[in-house]
């Protein structure tokens, strides 16, 4: 919709509240609401003021004033509010210079799409993420000077197979056996279907949904691929829908990568392809998996820069509880046509030019989609521009390689601290076209180190008492 069409839509649909949405640097949607009396066409040019000093990763208190510029084309009716509400996604501007704000993740994504066009490599990039999440029945956590704990529960959890539930009806997925069972073992079918319908109502096309591997309410809903910025918008809608539908049913949903010990974590495999003039740049019949040279170089860029990419694609300390051997985690810096333990996979069922794509498997849903998708694109473009050839593909089970073969396969780093160090050392490829700026990189590193790495490092872990109390 144009601003004029949006204003007419608001009147025709009897909308009462306008909700303005934008995203902070770590990736959480923020909002405030206006009455429809404040809605006018000038707002889409002049913006609406807000305090940027209270937003994570944004301004300092002495430069707090910021502007939101609503994007009329992004508007959608909120399916969860009692009062009829229209949500509008916004970009952020500096009120003094009137320039787009360099730390606005949505603006970074838009710059990346423009950079792709200017590179001559392609005119469109598509992303198709597969976010996984847990739907739980109870979550409690707390930390203070003299205690620290978490407790979660799920009616599906196999640890409850012997619990007195008056009656306990069984049908709880065994550990690592939650993939694809029908009801009643899959108790979340209707909840996921409701999530899918809410997403479609909000303009997010969905391809499939199903139960995932973990015993305790692990789910996946796959969105239809879309362009970079649009998919960043849709990932935020996705998280909003998943959490609110779960809450409606008296449950709670988390996109935390590894909430449950010794069971599969939640990832977000991301399918991607570049197109130019209606042709798939990644397709060339006859080569390995029908990949073009450009696709191979793109993979080379992803694998070369993977340690730095992980700072945006798997950006939490908890992400590295997931990226460990033995839980279908993609920790091997290699590519393969079918092997799911490789960091980059070429789906075997994508045989035609239309369907040919790469699947980068190390991201997880804790990421800021705008930043993660942009960082992967920039790494891939760097691979194409510099003709980076990746190691030869391996189609064997990477966990069962002979020691001499395994020695040649590099692995993903094992902690958030390591990948932040990698980003600090390797980020020039992100600065091309002024897509990321040094200020954004420095702010990200400082925030993640002080608010997350140090915060975890300074606190005793509950299991340390089991290990060391009697020393």
Backbone torsions as a table, in degrees:
resi	resn	phi	psi	omega
1	UNK	NA	146.0	168.3
2	UNK	-81.6	165.2	176.8
3	UNK	-53.7	-41.9	-179.7
4	UNK	-64.3	-42.8	178.5
5	UNK	-65.4	-36.2	179.9
6	UNK	-65.3	-42.9	179.6
7	UNK	-62.8	-40.2	176.4
8	UNK	-65.4	-41.1	178.4
9	UNK	-59.2	-42.8	179.8
10	UNK	-59.5	-42.7	179.4
11	UNK	-69.4	-44.6	-177.0
12	UNK	-64.8	-35.5	-176.2
13	UNK	-94.9	5.5	178.0
14	UNK	57.1	39.6	176.4
15	UNK	-67.5	139.2	-176.6
16	UNK	-108.5	-26.6	-173.6
17	UNK	-134.0	139.4	173.5
18	UNK	-108.4	121.9	-177.7
19	UNK	-108.6	119.8	-178.7
20	UNK	-95.3	126.7	-175.3
21	UNK	-115.2	140.0	169.9
22	UNK	-151.3	169.2	-172.3
23	UNK	-118.0	138.8	175.1
24	UNK	-79.5	175.7	-174.1
25	UNK	-64.3	-43.3	177.8
26	UNK	-65.4	-23.5	173.9
27	UNK	120.4	17.2	-179.9
28	UNK	-100.2	131.9	177.8
29	UNK	-63.4	136.7	173.9
30	UNK	-118.2	159.9	-179.1
31	UNK	-161.5	159.6	160.8
32	UNK	-148.8	160.3	-169.3
33	UNK	-116.3	147.2	177.0
34	UNK	-121.4	154.0	170.1
35	UNK	-79.1	159.3	-177.3
36	UNK	-67.7	-17.1	175.7
37	UNK	-64.5	-21.3	179.4
38	UNK	-88.3	-6.6	-176.0
39	UNK	-82.2	123.9	175.9
40	UNK	-154.6	165.7	-176.4
41	UNK	-65.9	-31.0	179.9
42	UNK	-60.8	-31.3	-177.9
43	UNK	-57.5	-31.6	-176.9
44	UNK	-77.7	-12.7	175.5
45	UNK	-105.6	-45.7	-173.4
46	UNK	-87.0	-24.7	177.7
47	UNK	84.6	178.5	179.5
48	UNK	-128.2	130.5	-175.8
49	UNK	-76.5	151.2	173.5
50	UNK	-155.1	168.5	-178.7
51	UNK	-90.2	107.7	-178.9
52	UNK	-80.4	-11.2	-176.7
53	UNK	-74.7	-16.5	-179.9
54	UNK	-94.7	2.7	-177.3
55	UNK	-102.9	131.3	-176.3
56	UNK	-59.3	126.2	177.1
57	UNK	83.2	2.6	-178.1
58	UNK	-99.5	-133.8	-167.1
59	UNK	-82.0	161.2	170.1
60	UNK	-83.3	164.1	-171.5
61	UNK	-63.2	-29.4	-177.8
62	UNK	-80.0	-4.7	178.6
63	UNK	-137.1	45.6	-166.1
64	UNK	-78.5	-28.1	-174.0
65	UNK	-65.0	130.8	178.8
66	UNK	-138.8	165.9	178.4
67	UNK	-120.8	139.0	168.9
68	UNK	-101.2	130.0	177.2
69	UNK	-109.7	104.4	-177.1
70	UNK	-65.2	140.4	175.9
71	UNK	-100.8	101.1	-173.9
72	UNK	-58.0	-32.8	-178.1
73	UNK	-67.8	-15.7	-176.3
74	UNK	-92.6	-2.4	-170.5
75	UNK	-66.1	145.4	175.1
76	UNK	-152.4	151.6	178.1
77	UNK	-77.4	130.3	-178.6
78	UNK	-75.1	121.9	-178.3
79	UNK	-81.6	-3.1	-172.7
80	UNK	-110.7	-10.2	-178.3
81	UNK	-87.6	144.4	175.9
82	UNK	-72.4	-43.0	176.3
83	UNK	-81.4	130.4	-179.3
84	UNK	-54.5	119.4	-171.5
85	UNK	-132.5	136.2	174.7
86	UNK	-108.7	122.4	179.0
87	UNK	-93.9	137.2	178.2
88	UNK	-129.7	126.0	177.5
89	UNK	-80.9	139.7	-172.6
90	UNK	-123.3	157.0	164.9
91	UNK	-99.6	163.3	-176.9
92	UNK	-113.0	137.8	177.3
93	UNK	-127.7	156.3	171.4
94	UNK	-82.0	126.9	-175.2
95	UNK	-73.6	-17.0	-179.1
96	UNK	-86.6	-52.4	-178.3
97	UNK	-85.9	-18.9	-175.0
98	UNK	62.3	20.8	176.9
99	UNK	-93.8	150.7	174.0
100	UNK	-55.4	144.4	-175.1
101	UNK	-79.2	125.4	-173.0
102	UNK	-62.8	-26.1	-179.0
103	UNK	-94.4	6.6	176.4
104	UNK	-76.8	112.6	-175.8
105	UNK	-58.6	-34.1	179.8
106	UNK	-66.1	-37.9	177.6
107	UNK	-66.6	-37.4	176.9
108	UNK	-60.8	-42.1	177.7
109	UNK	-63.6	-41.3	179.1
110	UNK	-64.4	-39.6	176.9
111	UNK	-63.2	-36.6	179.8
112	UNK	-64.3	-40.8	178.5
113	UNK	-64.8	-37.9	176.8
114	UNK	-67.8	-37.5	179.7
115	UNK	-65.6	-39.3	177.2
116	UNK	-56.7	-46.4	-179.5
117	UNK	-63.2	-42.9	-178.2
118	UNK	-68.0	-23.7	-179.0
119	UNK	-71.7	-21.9	-176.6
120	UNK	81.6	-4.5	-178.0
121	UNK	-75.7	-35.6	-179.2
122	UNK	-165.1	170.7	176.4
123	UNK	-114.3	-12.6	-178.4
124	UNK	-145.8	138.1	172.0
125	UNK	-122.0	135.7	179.7
126	UNK	-111.2	140.4	174.9
127	UNK	-125.4	137.4	177.4
128	UNK	-132.6	88.9	-178.3
129	UNK	-79.8	153.6	177.3
130	UNK	-122.6	76.8	-176.3
131	UNK	-71.9	140.0	173.9
132	UNK	-112.6	154.2	-177.9
133	UNK	-157.8	165.1	176.9
134	UNK	-110.4	138.1	170.0
135	UNK	-108.3	114.8	-174.3
136	UNK	-115.0	165.7	179.6
137	UNK	-102.4	-15.7	-178.5
138	UNK	-161.0	139.9	175.3
139	UNK	-146.4	127.7	176.2
140	UNK	-135.9	136.6	176.7
141	UNK	-154.6	148.4	179.7
142	UNK	-162.1	155.9	178.8
143	UNK	-150.2	129.8	175.4
144	UNK	-141.6	-165.6	-176.6
145	UNK	-65.0	-35.2	-171.4
146	UNK	-118.6	10.7	175.3
147	UNK	-160.0	161.8	175.7
148	UNK	-165.3	130.5	-177.7
149	UNK	-160.3	164.4	164.4
150	UNK	-140.0	154.3	176.0
151	UNK	-146.9	126.8	174.6
152	UNK	-130.5	158.7	-179.8
153	UNK	-149.7	153.3	177.0
154	UNK	-144.2	135.7	176.4
155	UNK	-60.6	-24.9	178.4
156	UNK	-80.7	-16.9	-173.2
157	UNK	-58.2	129.3	-177.8
158	UNK	-64.2	-21.1	175.9
159	UNK	-64.6	-14.2	177.7
160	UNK	-96.0	11.5	-177.2
161	UNK	-63.7	-25.1	178.9
162	UNK	-105.9	8.5	-176.2
163	UNK	-77.2	143.5	175.8
164	UNK	-75.3	107.4	-177.7
165	UNK	-115.0	-2.6	171.9
166	UNK	49.6	62.0	0.1
167	UNK	-102.0	158.1	168.4
168	UNK	-85.8	118.9	-174.2
169	UNK	-96.2	5.7	-179.9
170	UNK	72.5	-141.5	179.5
171	UNK	52.1	50.8	175.4
172	UNK	-114.2	124.1	-176.6
173	UNK	-57.6	131.6	175.1
174	UNK	-64.9	158.3	-178.9
175	UNK	-53.9	131.0	-179.9
176	UNK	62.8	20.1	178.8
177	UNK	-124.9	29.1	-178.8
178	UNK	-87.0	-1.4	-173.2
179	UNK	-78.5	112.4	168.4
180	UNK	74.6	13.8	175.3
181	UNK	-70.5	149.8	177.5
182	UNK	-83.2	173.9	173.6
183	UNK	-64.4	148.8	7.2
184	UNK	-85.8	-5.4	178.8
185	UNK	-59.2	-44.6	173.7
186	UNK	-85.6	99.1	-175.6
187	UNK	-87.2	-1.4	-171.8
188	UNK	-110.4	12.3	-177.7
189	UNK	-54.2	-51.6	-175.4
190	UNK	-68.5	-35.1	178.3
191	UNK	-65.3	-44.6	177.7
192	UNK	-63.4	-40.5	178.6
193	UNK	-61.6	-39.0	177.1
194	UNK	-64.7	-39.0	175.6
195	UNK	-61.2	-44.0	-179.8
196	UNK	-60.7	-44.7	-178.6
197	UNK	-65.8	-37.6	177.4
198	UNK	-65.3	-41.2	177.9
199	UNK	-62.0	-45.2	-179.3
200	UNK	-64.2	-36.5	177.2
201	UNK	-62.3	-30.3	-179.7
202	UNK	-91.0	7.5	175.9
203	UNK	91.1	14.7	179.7
204	UNK	-104.8	111.0	-179.7
205	UNK	-77.0	133.2	-177.2
206	UNK	-115.4	142.4	-179.8
207	UNK	-98.4	-44.5	-172.2
208	UNK	-158.4	154.7	169.6
209	UNK	-141.7	152.6	-179.4
210	UNK	-167.1	167.4	172.1
211	UNK	-74.9	145.8	178.3
212	UNK	-102.8	-173.8	-165.7
213	UNK	-66.8	-39.1	-172.4
214	UNK	-64.5	152.1	-178.7
215	UNK	-64.8	-31.4	-162.1
216	UNK	-108.8	72.6	169.9
217	UNK	69.3	29.9	178.6
218	UNK	-82.8	132.8	-172.9
219	UNK	-132.9	162.0	172.7
220	UNK	-141.5	134.9	172.0
221	UNK	-128.3	122.8	-175.9
222	UNK	-102.4	125.9	177.6
223	UNK	-87.7	149.1	173.3
224	UNK	-65.0	140.9	-177.6
225	UNK	-57.8	154.6	177.9
226	UNK	-156.5	175.1	179.4
227	UNK	-69.4	166.5	-166.9
228	UNK	-58.3	-60.0	-176.5
229	UNK	-64.3	-41.6	179.3
230	UNK	-61.1	-39.6	178.9
231	UNK	-70.8	-32.1	172.5
232	UNK	-60.0	-42.5	175.4
233	UNK	-59.9	-45.4	-174.4
234	UNK	-68.4	-32.6	177.6
235	UNK	-64.9	-36.1	176.0
236	UNK	-68.3	-39.3	174.4
237	UNK	-60.6	-41.6	-180.0
238	UNK	-57.0	-50.8	-178.8
239	UNK	-63.4	-38.6	179.7
240	UNK	-62.6	-45.0	-178.6
241	UNK	-67.3	-47.9	-177.3
242	UNK	-57.3	-45.2	-178.0
243	UNK	-69.3	-41.0	-175.2
244	UNK	-76.3	-35.9	176.0
245	UNK	-67.5	-41.6	177.1
246	UNK	-58.7	-46.7	-179.1
247	UNK	-62.1	-38.0	177.9
248	UNK	-57.4	-31.6	-178.7
249	UNK	-96.0	14.5	179.4
250	UNK	73.5	22.2	178.9
251	UNK	-120.0	174.7	178.3
252	UNK	-130.3	141.0	-179.6
253	UNK	-115.9	141.3	176.1
254	UNK	-132.8	139.9	173.4
255	UNK	-101.2	15.8	174.7
256	UNK	-59.0	133.5	-172.6
257	UNK	-64.7	-36.2	-172.7
258	UNK	-143.2	74.8	179.5
259	UNK	-82.0	-17.5	-172.0
260	UNK	-120.8	127.8	-179.0
261	UNK	-69.8	137.8	174.6
262	UNK	58.9	32.4	170.2
263	UNK	-141.4	170.5	-175.7
264	UNK	-63.9	143.1	174.5
265	UNK	-91.5	179.6	-178.5
266	UNK	-103.6	122.5	175.6
267	UNK	-109.2	-172.5	174.5
268	UNK	-148.1	83.0	177.6
269	UNK	-63.1	137.5	-174.0
270	UNK	-122.7	111.2	175.2
271	UNK	-80.0	141.8	-177.6
272	UNK	-153.2	146.5	177.3
273	UNK	-154.6	153.2	177.9
274	UNK	-112.7	138.2	-179.8
275	UNK	-124.8	151.1	177.1
276	UNK	-144.7	123.1	179.8
277	UNK	57.2	34.7	179.4
278	UNK	80.7	5.1	179.2
279	UNK	-112.6	142.2	179.9
280	UNK	-79.0	112.9	-178.2
281	UNK	-64.1	-24.3	-175.4
282	UNK	-86.1	-5.7	-173.3
283	UNK	-103.0	132.6	170.7
284	UNK	-154.4	111.9	-175.8
285	UNK	-63.1	138.7	173.0
286	UNK	104.3	-23.1	178.1
287	UNK	-83.2	-175.1	178.0
288	UNK	-60.0	120.7	-179.5
289	UNK	55.3	24.4	-178.4
290	UNK	58.8	35.8	177.7
291	UNK	-92.6	142.3	174.7
292	UNK	-78.8	168.7	174.7
293	UNK	-61.0	-38.1	179.1
294	UNK	-60.4	-40.4	178.8
295	UNK	-65.0	-41.5	178.4
296	UNK	-63.1	-43.8	178.4
297	UNK	-65.1	-37.6	177.2
298	UNK	-59.2	-45.1	176.4
299	UNK	-61.0	-41.1	177.9
300	UNK	-57.7	-40.4	177.4
301	UNK	-66.6	-41.2	178.5
302	UNK	-61.5	-47.5	-176.6
303	UNK	-70.2	-39.4	178.8
304	UNK	-62.1	-43.9	-174.3
305	UNK	-95.3	7.2	-175.2
306	UNK	-53.3	-45.0	179.6
307	UNK	-57.7	-38.0	177.1
308	UNK	-74.6	-40.0	179.4
309	UNK	-58.4	-36.4	-178.0
310	UNK	-59.4	-25.0	178.1
311	UNK	-63.2	-24.3	175.6
312	UNK	-105.6	-29.4	-173.5
313	UNK	-89.0	-27.9	176.6
314	UNK	-136.0	72.2	-159.4
315	UNK	-95.9	21.4	-179.7
316	UNK	-125.1	158.9	174.7
317	UNK	-61.1	-34.3	-179.7
318	UNK	-68.5	-23.1	178.6
319	UNK	-57.4	-30.8	-174.4
320	UNK	-91.6	3.1	162.7
321	UNK	-80.5	-25.5	178.4
322	UNK	-83.9	-41.9	-174.4
323	UNK	-81.2	68.7	178.8
324	UNK	-135.2	157.1	-179.9
325	UNK	-64.0	148.2	167.6
326	UNK	99.8	-1.8	-177.7
327	UNK	-127.6	36.3	-177.1
328	UNK	61.0	20.9	-177.4
329	UNK	-80.8	136.3	-177.8
330	UNK	-84.6	83.2	-174.4
331	UNK	-104.0	-4.7	-175.6
332	UNK	-94.8	122.8	-177.1
333	UNK	-80.8	73.1	-176.2
334	UNK	-148.8	165.4	173.2
335	UNK	-122.1	156.8	-172.7
336	UNK	-156.8	153.0	180.0
337	UNK	-74.1	-30.5	-175.3
338	UNK	-136.1	-18.3	-170.6
339	UNK	-72.3	122.7	-174.8
340	UNK	-86.2	-2.5	174.3
341	UNK	-93.6	-1.0	175.1
342	UNK	-81.0	149.6	178.6
343	UNK	-68.8	-30.5	177.1
344	UNK	-126.2	127.9	-178.7
345	UNK	-124.0	146.0	173.2
346	UNK	-109.3	106.0	-176.4
347	UNK	-54.9	129.0	-175.8
348	UNK	-69.1	-21.9	-178.1
349	UNK	-88.2	3.5	176.6
350	UNK	-100.1	74.5	-171.5
351	UNK	-87.8	-31.4	-174.3
352	UNK	-84.4	165.6	176.3
353	UNK	-59.2	-41.3	-177.5
354	UNK	-60.9	-35.0	-174.6
355	UNK	-98.9	-7.2	-174.4
356	UNK	-66.2	129.7	-176.0
357	UNK	-162.3	169.3	172.5
358	UNK	-107.4	152.2	175.6
359	UNK	-122.4	111.3	176.0
360	UNK	-91.0	123.4	-163.9
361	UNK	-106.3	-6.7	-176.0
362	UNK	-84.7	-15.6	178.5
363	UNK	-65.6	160.9	171.5
364	UNK	-134.7	169.4	-170.2
365	UNK	-75.4	-2.8	176.4
366	UNK	-77.3	-5.7	-174.4
367	UNK	-77.6	162.5	165.9
368	UNK	-84.8	110.5	-173.1
369	UNK	-56.7	-40.9	179.7
370	UNK	-56.4	-44.4	-176.3
371	UNK	-76.3	-41.5	-178.2
372	UNK	-65.9	-46.7	-179.8
373	UNK	-63.3	-42.7	179.9
374	UNK	-62.6	-45.5	-178.4
375	UNK	-61.4	-41.5	178.6
376	UNK	-65.2	-41.8	177.4
377	UNK	-60.2	-45.2	-177.9
378	UNK	-64.8	-37.3	177.0
379	UNK	-66.4	-42.7	179.5
380	UNK	-65.3	-41.5	177.6
381	UNK	-64.1	-38.3	176.5
382	UNK	-61.4	-38.1	176.7
383	UNK	-62.9	-42.6	179.7
384	UNK	-67.3	-45.1	-176.9
385	UNK	-64.2	-33.9	-177.4
386	UNK	-105.8	7.8	177.5
387	UNK	50.2	54.3	-179.5
388	UNK	-79.7	117.0	-178.2
389	UNK	-93.6	121.5	180.0
390	UNK	-75.9	166.9	171.6
391	UNK	-58.0	155.7	-179.3
392	UNK	-56.8	144.8	179.6
393	UNK	-65.4	151.2	178.0
394	UNK	-126.4	122.6	-179.1
395	UNK	-106.7	12.7	174.9
396	UNK	-87.8	170.1	171.7
397	UNK	-69.6	112.6	-173.8
398	UNK	-68.0	-20.9	178.1
399	UNK	-78.6	-16.6	-177.0
400	UNK	-109.7	17.2	179.2
401	UNK	-66.5	151.2	173.0
402	UNK	-65.9	150.9	-176.2
403	UNK	-52.6	-39.9	-178.4
404	UNK	-68.3	-32.1	175.4
405	UNK	-73.8	-42.6	-177.8
406	UNK	-61.9	-30.9	-177.6
407	UNK	-62.8	-22.0	-178.0
408	UNK	-93.0	-3.6	-178.3
409	UNK	-100.7	116.7	178.4
410	UNK	-78.2	155.2	-179.3
411	UNK	-118.2	161.7	175.5
412	UNK	-67.4	150.8	175.5
413	UNK	-60.2	161.7	-170.8
414	UNK	-104.2	7.3	-179.0
415	UNK	-157.5	159.2	175.7
416	UNK	-62.1	-38.4	179.7
417	UNK	-59.0	-41.9	180.0
418	UNK	-64.4	-42.9	-176.8
419	UNK	-73.1	-30.5	174.5
420	UNK	-65.3	-39.9	175.3
421	UNK	-62.7	-38.7	178.5
422	UNK	-64.9	-41.1	177.9
423	UNK	-63.7	-40.4	179.1
424	UNK	-61.5	-36.8	-177.8
425	UNK	-84.5	-23.0	-172.5
426	UNK	-137.0	85.6	177.1
427	UNK	-140.3	6.6	-179.6
428	UNK	-60.6	-34.7	-179.6
429	UNK	-64.2	-25.2	179.2
430	UNK	-78.9	-20.3	-175.7
431	UNK	-85.8	-10.6	-179.4
432	UNK	-59.1	139.7	178.7
433	UNK	66.8	13.2	-177.7
434	UNK	57.9	30.2	-178.8
435	UNK	-68.3	-64.6	164.8
436	UNK	-89.8	157.1	173.6
437	UNK	-119.1	161.1	177.4
438	UNK	-58.6	-35.4	178.7
439	UNK	-61.8	-41.3	178.8
440	UNK	-65.6	-45.2	179.9
441	UNK	-61.1	-46.8	-178.8
442	UNK	-64.3	-41.4	178.6
443	UNK	-64.1	-42.7	179.1
444	UNK	-61.5	-47.5	-179.1
445	UNK	-62.1	-44.9	-178.7
446	UNK	-64.7	-44.0	-179.2
447	UNK	-62.9	-48.4	-176.1
448	UNK	-66.8	-36.7	-178.9
449	UNK	-71.6	-44.4	-174.8
450	UNK	-82.1	-40.4	-173.9
451	UNK	-87.2	-20.1	-175.0
452	UNK	-124.6	-59.5	-177.8
453	UNK	-60.2	-53.0	-179.1
454	UNK	-66.2	-37.5	-178.8
455	UNK	-61.5	-38.6	177.6
456	UNK	-76.1	-41.4	-176.2
457	UNK	-62.6	-33.3	-173.9
458	UNK	-81.0	-12.8	-174.5
459	UNK	-103.6	134.1	174.3
460	UNK	-59.9	142.6	178.2
461	UNK	-93.3	139.6	-179.4
462	UNK	-52.3	-38.1	-176.3
463	UNK	-73.1	-18.0	175.4
464	UNK	-60.9	-30.0	178.1
465	UNK	-67.9	-36.9	176.6
466	UNK	-66.7	-35.4	-177.8
467	UNK	-79.2	-37.1	-163.9
468	UNK	-125.1	-7.4	-172.2
469	UNK	-59.2	-34.8	-175.4
470	UNK	-93.1	13.2	179.6
471	UNK	-60.2	NA	NA
